[in-house]
Amino acid sequence: MPLYKYKAKSKTGEVYERAVEAADKFALYKIIREEGGTVVSIKEATGLGILNSSFSFSLGSFFGGIKTQQKINFAKNLGSMIKAGLPVTRAISVMGKQTKSKSLKSLLADLEADVSHGTTLSEALNKRPKVFSGLFVSMVKAGEESGSVSGSLAIVGNQMEKSYLLIKKVRGALIYPAVILSVMVILAILLLIFMVPTLTATFEGLGVALPLPTRIIIFLSDFLVNNTILVLGTLLVLCAGLTMFLRSKTGRELVDSAVLRLPVIGEMIREVQAARTARTLSSLLSAGVEIVVALDVTIDVMQNHLYKEALTRARDAIQKGEAMSAVFVGYEHLYPLFVGEMIAVGEETGKIAEMLLGVATFYEDEVDQKTKDLSTIIEPVLMIIIGIGVGIFAISMLMPTYSLVDYI
């Protein structure tokens, strides 16, 4: 089992730190509550950890290639078979026989073996953190405690599918222009290296004065031809350096902040994050997970550090007895005002899960419509950009011809 280090506040107000082994954060919260404490912060211990958990992490690395769609199908199919009355082990065995993926087949075989030896499904899933997220494990754990594993699996399967489709739509809308622009740059480089030198020799033979645009293109062509290795090496170094920077903490934080300031795209990202937060919290609360645990799992799900900070503030506010909605309203630059208002209504009526589901559905529909609109707008914009690029190149190469006519 993983080792957790946590800070908690006792009933007398004293803050203390401890380290304890627990199956997951869900179980850890239960341990802290039993000892009469209130959670302040939790961190999973890094490094080698406990000897008997090393095998679990190696399995997680080995099965890290399981696709998101396979996890969604696993949750939905397993939930359906359990609901139909099949034991968990038999349901997993049936799925293992049906799948053609070797990695998924091996994973299901190991899960079946663990559950057959008395391990609960949530504990078996928790041994493979590279495959199953904290959200997945917490939902199954809640289902086991409430006696509705099939219902929890259906909820988490639906939640994962909604999030997956949402991200896929946004990526699809952005990949198309990125591919077109990349092809344009590559074609421009090829023209400068192979075509322009031929035209340059022709112009030099004519002996006419070349216009400024033509001289600029010839200069770029000569530079690329004479320094091809240098240019390629510089580009590789820049790409490697940029990749390393973006993977660093500073780089990630910079990108997290920058993307939210982009016109059109920034608004879409805020709506995607709002939908993801709302659906994750709604799924967990609907499955019976306590609000503090649900927020802690949602923090792990979010990737943008700004949203992690906002949700951490919301969790701390609840632990202090304050309203969660006030935190969301205070982070209007991250979450639309509608999110905080709906959560406030949920707190007043005691139906936070239902309100959050409504928020998630609303913003998912908004993003879906905006990705369609974006795709419609991008096509003519790209045509204009391509036309301008081709026009500049064509005019620059044709201008010397007109100069020759004037010369004659």
C-alpha positions as CSV (number, residue, x, y, z in Angstrom):
1,M,0.0,0.0,0.0
2,P,1.2,3.6,-0.7
3,L,2.6,5.7,2.1
4,Y,0.9,9.1,2.8
5,K,2.2,12.0,4.8
6,Y,-0.5,14.3,6.2
7,K,-1.1,17.3,8.4
8,A,-4.2,17.3,10.5
9,K,-5.8,19.4,13.2
10,S,-6.9,17.8,16.5
11,K,-10.1,18.7,18.3
12,T,-8.1,21.0,20.6
13,G,-6.8,23.0,17.5
14,E,-3.3,21.5,17.6
15,V,-1.8,20.8,14.1
16,Y,0.2,17.5,13.9
17,E,2.0,15.6,11.1
18,R,2.0,11.8,10.6
19,A,2.8,9.2,8.0
20,V,0.6,6.2,7.5
21,E,-0.1,3.4,5.0
22,A,-3.5,3.4,3.4
23,A,-5.1,1.7,0.4
24,D,-6.1,5.1,-1.0
25,K,-6.9,8.6,0.0
26,F,-10.5,7.5,0.7
27,A,-9.3,5.1,3.3
28,L,-6.9,7.7,4.7
29,Y,-9.6,10.2,5.3
30,K,-11.5,7.5,7.2
31,I,-8.4,6.8,9.4
32,I,-8.0,10.6,10.2
33,R,-11.7,10.9,11.1
34,E,-11.5,8.0,13.4
35,E,-8.7,9.5,15.3
36,G,-10.7,12.7,15.7
37,G,-8.7,14.9,13.3
38,T,-9.4,17.3,10.5
39,V,-7.3,17.1,7.3
40,V,-5.1,20.1,6.5
41,S,-3.0,18.6,3.7
42,I,-2.1,15.2,2.3
43,K,0.9,14.2,0.2
44,E,1.8,10.8,-1.1
45,A,5.4,9.8,-0.2
46,T,7.7,9.6,-3.1
47,G,10.9,7.5,-3.7
48,L,11.2,3.8,-3.3
49,G,8.3,3.6,-0.8
50,I,7.3,0.4,0.8
51,L,8.8,-2.9,-0.5
52,N,5.4,-4.5,-1.0
53,S,4.1,-1.7,-3.2
54,S,7.0,-1.7,-5.7
55,F,5.4,-4.5,-7.6
56,S,2.2,-2.5,-7.9
57,F,4.0,0.4,-9.4
58,S,5.9,-1.8,-11.9
59,L,2.6,-3.2,-13.0
60,G,1.2,0.3,-13.4
61,S,4.1,1.3,-15.6
62,F,3.8,-1.9,-17.7
63,F,0.1,-1.3,-18.3
64,G,0.4,2.4,-18.8
65,G,-0.5,1.9,-22.5
66,I,-4.1,1.2,-21.8
67,K,-6.2,3.6,-23.9
68,T,-8.8,5.9,-22.4
69,Q,-11.6,4.3,-24.6
70,Q,-10.6,0.9,-23.3
71,K,-11.0,2.1,-19.7
72,I,-14.4,3.6,-20.5
73,N,-15.5,0.3,-22.0
74,F,-14.1,-1.6,-19.0
75,A,-16.1,0.5,-16.6
76,K,-19.4,0.3,-18.6
77,N,-19.2,-3.4,-19.4
78,L,-18.1,-4.4,-15.9
79,G,-21.0,-2.3,-14.4
80,S,-23.5,-3.9,-16.8
81,M,-22.4,-7.5,-16.1
82,I,-22.4,-6.9,-12.3
83,K,-25.8,-5.4,-12.6
84,A,-27.0,-8.5,-14.5
85,G,-25.9,-10.7,-11.6
86,L,-22.4,-11.9,-12.6
87,P,-19.8,-12.1,-9.9
88,V,-16.9,-9.6,-10.3
89,T,-14.3,-12.3,-11.1
90,R,-16.5,-13.9,-13.8
91,A,-17.3,-10.6,-15.3
92,I,-13.6,-9.7,-15.5
93,S,-12.9,-13.1,-17.0
94,V,-15.5,-12.7,-19.7
95,M,-14.1,-9.3,-20.7
96,G,-10.6,-10.8,-20.7
97,K,-11.7,-13.5,-23.2
98,Q,-13.4,-11.0,-25.5
99,T,-10.6,-8.4,-25.8
100,K,-7.9,-8.7,-28.5
101,S,-5.5,-6.3,-26.8
102,K,-2.7,-8.2,-25.2
103,S,-1.9,-5.5,-22.6
104,L,-5.6,-5.2,-21.6
105,K,-5.9,-9.0,-21.5
106,S,-3.0,-9.2,-19.1
107,L,-4.3,-6.5,-16.9
108,L,-7.7,-8.1,-16.7
109,A,-6.1,-11.5,-15.8
110,D,-4.2,-9.8,-12.9
111,L,-7.3,-8.0,-11.7
112,E,-9.2,-11.4,-11.7
113,A,-6.4,-13.0,-9.8
114,D,-6.3,-10.3,-7.2
115,V,-10.1,-10.3,-6.6
116,S,-10.2,-14.1,-6.5
117,H,-7.7,-14.0,-3.6
118,G,-9.9,-11.8,-1.5
119,T,-8.8,-8.4,-2.6
120,T,-11.6,-5.9,-3.1
121,L,-12.0,-4.5,-6.6
122,S,-11.1,-1.0,-5.5
123,E,-7.9,-2.3,-3.9
124,A,-7.0,-4.2,-7.0
125,L,-7.5,-1.1,-9.1
126,N,-5.6,1.1,-6.7
127,K,-2.5,-1.2,-7.2
128,R,-2.3,0.1,-10.7
129,P,-2.3,3.9,-10.4
130,K,-0.8,4.4,-13.9
131,V,-4.0,2.9,-15.4
132,F,-6.8,3.8,-12.9
133,S,-7.0,7.3,-11.6
134,G,-7.9,8.3,-8.1
135,L,-11.4,9.2,-9.4
136,F,-12.0,5.7,-10.7
137,V,-10.8,4.0,-7.5
138,S,-12.8,6.4,-5.2
139,M,-15.9,5.8,-7.2
140,V,-15.6,2.0,-7.0
141,K,-14.7,2.2,-3.3
142,A,-17.9,4.3,-2.7
143,G,-19.9,1.8,-4.6
144,E,-18.5,-1.1,-2.5
145,E,-19.4,0.7,0.7
146,S,-22.9,1.6,-0.5
147,G,-23.5,-1.8,-2.1
148,S,-23.9,-0.4,-5.6
149,V,-20.7,-1.1,-7.5
150,S,-22.5,-1.4,-10.8
151,G,-24.1,2.0,-10.4
152,S,-20.7,3.6,-9.5
153,L,-19.0,2.0,-12.5
154,A,-21.8,3.3,-14.8
155,I,-21.3,6.8,-13.3
156,V,-17.5,6.8,-13.7
157,G,-17.8,5.3,-17.2
158,N,-20.2,8.1,-18.2
159,Q,-18.0,10.7,-16.6
160,M,-14.8,9.5,-18.3
161,E,-16.6,9.3,-21.7
162,K,-18.0,12.8,-21.4
163,S,-14.5,14.2,-20.4
164,Y,-12.8,12.2,-23.2
165,L,-15.2,13.4,-25.9
166,L,-15.0,17.0,-24.7
167,I,-11.2,17.1,-24.9
168,K,-11.3,15.2,-28.2
169,K,-13.6,17.8,-29.8
170,V,-11.4,20.7,-28.7
171,R,-8.2,18.9,-29.9
172,G,-9.8,18.1,-33.2
173,A,-10.8,21.7,-33.7
174,L,-7.2,22.8,-33.1
175,I,-5.3,20.0,-34.9
176,Y,-6.7,20.9,-38.3
177,P,-5.2,24.5,-38.5
178,A,-2.0,23.3,-36.8
179,V,-1.5,20.7,-39.5
180,I,-2.3,23.1,-42.4
181,L,0.1,25.8,-41.1
182,S,2.8,23.2,-40.5
183,V,2.5,21.9,-44.1
184,M,2.6,25.6,-45.3
185,V,5.9,26.2,-43.5
186,I,7.4,22.9,-44.8
187,L,6.4,23.8,-48.4
188,A,7.8,27.3,-48.0
189,I,11.2,25.9,-46.8
190,L,11.3,23.4,-49.7
191,L,10.5,26.1,-52.2
192,L,13.3,28.3,-50.8
193,I,15.8,25.5,-50.9
194,F,15.0,23.9,-54.3
195,M,13.0,26.3,-56.5
196,V,14.2,29.8,-55.7
197,P,17.9,29.1,-56.4
198,T,16.9,28.2,-60.0
199,L,15.0,31.4,-60.4
200,T,17.9,33.4,-58.8
201,A,20.3,32.1,-61.4
202,T,17.9,33.2,-64.1
203,F,17.5,36.7,-62.7
204,E,21.2,37.1,-62.3
205,G,21.7,36.2,-66.0
206,L,19.2,38.9,-67.0
207,G,21.1,41.5,-65.1
208,V,18.0,43.5,-64.1
209,A,17.6,45.3,-60.8
210,L,15.6,43.2,-58.4
211,P,12.7,44.6,-56.2
212,L,13.0,44.5,-52.4
213,P,10.5,41.6,-51.9
214,T,12.4,39.5,-54.4
215,R,15.8,40.3,-52.7
216,I,14.4,39.3,-49.3
217,I,13.2,35.9,-50.6
218,I,16.6,35.3,-52.4
219,F,18.4,36.2,-49.2
220,L,16.4,33.7,-47.2
221,S,16.9,31.1,-49.9
222,D,20.7,31.6,-49.9
223,F,20.9,31.5,-46.2
224,L,18.9,28.2,-46.0
225,V,21.0,26.6,-48.8
226,N,24.3,27.6,-47.4
227,N,23.5,26.9,-43.7
228,T,21.1,24.0,-44.0
229,I,22.8,21.9,-41.3
230,L,23.1,24.9,-39.0
231,V,19.4,25.8,-39.4
232,L,18.2,22.3,-38.8
233,G,20.5,21.9,-35.8
234,T,19.3,25.2,-34.3
235,L,15.7,24.1,-34.8
236,L,16.3,20.8,-33.1
237,V,18.1,22.5,-30.2
238,L,15.3,25.0,-29.9
239,C,12.6,22.3,-30.0
240,A,14.4,20.2,-27.4
241,G,15.0,23.2,-25.2
242,L,11.3,24.3,-25.5
243,T,10.2,20.7,-24.7
244,M,12.3,20.6,-21.6
245,F,11.1,24.0,-20.5
246,L,7.5,23.1,-21.0
247,R,8.0,20.0,-18.9
248,S,9.5,21.9,-16.0
249,K,7.3,23.3,-13.3
250,T,7.9,26.9,-14.4
251,G,7.1,26.1,-18.0
252,R,3.9,24.3,-17.1
253,E,2.8,27.2,-14.9
254,L,3.6,29.7,-17.6
255,V,1.6,27.7,-20.2
256,D,-1.3,27.2,-17.7
257,S,-1.6,30.9,-17.4
258,A,-1.0,31.8,-21.0
259,V,-3.6,29.5,-22.6
260,L,-6.3,31.2,-20.5
261,R,-5.5,34.6,-22.0
262,L,-5.7,33.4,-25.6
263,P,-8.7,35.0,-27.5
264,V,-11.5,32.5,-28.2
265,I,-9.4,29.5,-27.1
266,G,-9.0,30.8,-23.6
267,E,-12.8,31.0,-23.1
268,M,-13.2,27.5,-24.4
269,I,-10.6,26.2,-22.1
270,R,-12.3,27.8,-19.1
271,E,-15.6,26.2,-20.1
272,V,-13.9,22.8,-20.6
273,Q,-12.3,23.1,-17.1
274,A,-15.7,24.2,-15.6
275,A,-17.4,21.2,-17.2
276,R,-14.7,18.8,-16.1
277,T,-14.7,20.1,-12.5
278,A,-18.5,20.0,-12.2
279,R,-18.9,16.5,-13.8
280,T,-16.2,15.0,-11.6
281,L,-17.6,16.4,-8.4
282,S,-21.1,15.5,-9.4
283,S,-20.1,11.9,-10.2
284,L,-18.3,11.5,-6.8
285,L,-21.1,13.1,-4.8
286,S,-23.7,11.0,-6.5
287,A,-21.8,7.9,-5.6
288,G,-21.8,8.9,-1.9
289,V,-18.3,10.2,-1.6
290,E,-17.9,12.9,1.0
291,I,-17.4,16.4,-0.3
292,V,-13.9,16.8,1.1
293,V,-12.7,13.6,-0.4
294,A,-14.5,14.4,-3.7
295,L,-12.7,17.7,-3.9
296,D,-9.4,16.0,-3.1
297,V,-9.9,13.5,-5.9
298,T,-11.0,16.3,-8.3
299,I,-7.7,18.2,-7.5
300,D,-5.8,15.2,-8.7
301,V,-7.9,15.0,-11.9
302,M,-7.2,18.6,-12.8
303,Q,-3.9,19.3,-14.7
304,N,-3.8,23.1,-14.7
305,H,-2.1,24.3,-11.5
306,L,-4.4,27.4,-11.3
307,Y,-7.5,25.1,-11.0
308,K,-5.7,22.9,-8.5
309,E,-5.1,26.0,-6.3
310,A,-8.8,27.1,-6.6
311,L,-10.1,23.6,-5.7
312,T,-7.6,23.4,-2.8
313,R,-9.1,26.7,-1.5
314,A,-12.6,25.3,-1.9
315,R,-11.6,22.2,0.1
316,D,-10.0,24.2,2.9
317,A,-13.1,26.5,3.0
318,I,-15.4,23.5,3.6
319,Q,-13.1,22.1,6.3
320,K,-13.4,25.5,8.1
321,G,-17.2,25.4,7.8
322,E,-17.4,28.0,5.0
323,A,-19.4,27.9,1.8
324,M,-17.7,26.3,-1.2
325,S,-19.6,28.6,-3.6
326,A,-17.9,31.7,-2.3
327,V,-14.5,30.3,-3.4
328,F,-15.8,29.7,-6.9
329,V,-17.3,33.1,-7.1
330,G,-13.9,34.6,-6.1
331,Y,-12.2,32.7,-8.9
332,E,-14.2,34.3,-11.7
333,H,-11.1,34.5,-13.9
334,L,-11.1,30.7,-13.9
335,Y,-14.7,29.7,-13.5
336,P,-17.6,31.5,-15.1
337,L,-19.9,33.2,-12.5
338,F,-22.6,30.8,-13.4
339,V,-20.7,27.9,-11.7
340,G,-20.5,29.7,-8.3
341,E,-24.1,30.7,-8.4
342,M,-25.3,27.2,-9.2
343,I,-23.2,25.7,-6.4
344,A,-24.7,28.3,-4.1
345,V,-28.2,27.2,-5.1
346,G,-27.1,23.6,-4.5
347,E,-25.8,24.4,-1.0
348,E,-29.1,26.1,-0.1
349,T,-31.3,23.3,-1.4
350,G,-29.0,20.4,-0.5
351,K,-28.7,19.3,-4.1
352,I,-25.1,20.1,-5.0
353,A,-24.7,17.0,-7.1
354,E,-27.7,17.7,-9.3
355,M,-26.7,21.4,-9.7
356,L,-23.1,20.4,-10.7
357,L,-24.5,17.9,-13.2
358,G,-26.6,20.7,-14.8
359,V,-23.5,22.9,-14.9
360,A,-21.4,20.2,-16.6
361,T,-24.1,19.5,-19.2
362,F,-24.5,23.2,-19.9
363,Y,-20.8,23.8,-20.5
364,E,-20.3,20.6,-22.5
365,D,-23.0,21.7,-24.9
366,E,-21.4,25.2,-25.1
367,V,-18.0,23.8,-25.9
368,D,-19.5,21.4,-28.4
369,Q,-21.3,24.2,-30.3
370,K,-18.2,26.5,-30.1
371,T,-15.9,23.8,-31.6
372,K,-18.4,23.4,-34.5
373,D,-18.4,27.2,-35.0
374,L,-14.6,27.3,-34.7
375,S,-14.2,24.7,-37.4
376,T,-16.5,26.7,-39.7
377,I,-14.6,29.9,-39.1
378,I,-11.1,28.4,-39.4
379,E,-11.5,27.1,-43.0
380,P,-12.0,30.5,-44.6
381,V,-9.4,32.1,-42.4
382,L,-6.8,29.4,-43.4
383,M,-7.7,30.0,-47.1
384,I,-7.0,33.7,-46.7
385,I,-3.7,33.0,-44.9
386,I,-2.7,30.5,-47.6
387,G,-3.8,32.9,-50.4
388,I,-1.7,35.7,-48.8
389,G,1.4,33.5,-48.5
390,V,1.1,32.2,-52.1
391,G,0.4,35.7,-53.4
392,I,3.4,37.3,-51.7
393,F,5.7,34.5,-53.1
394,A,4.2,34.7,-56.6
395,I,4.3,38.5,-56.8
396,S,7.9,38.5,-55.5
397,M,9.0,36.1,-58.2
398,L,7.0,37.9,-61.0
399,M,8.1,41.4,-60.2
400,P,11.5,41.0,-61.8
401,T,9.7,39.9,-65.0
402,Y,7.9,43.3,-65.1
403,S,11.2,45.0,-64.4
404,L,12.7,43.2,-67.5
405,V,9.8,44.4,-69.7
406,D,10.4,48.0,-68.6
407,Y,14.1,47.6,-69.2
408,I,13.4,46.3,-72.8
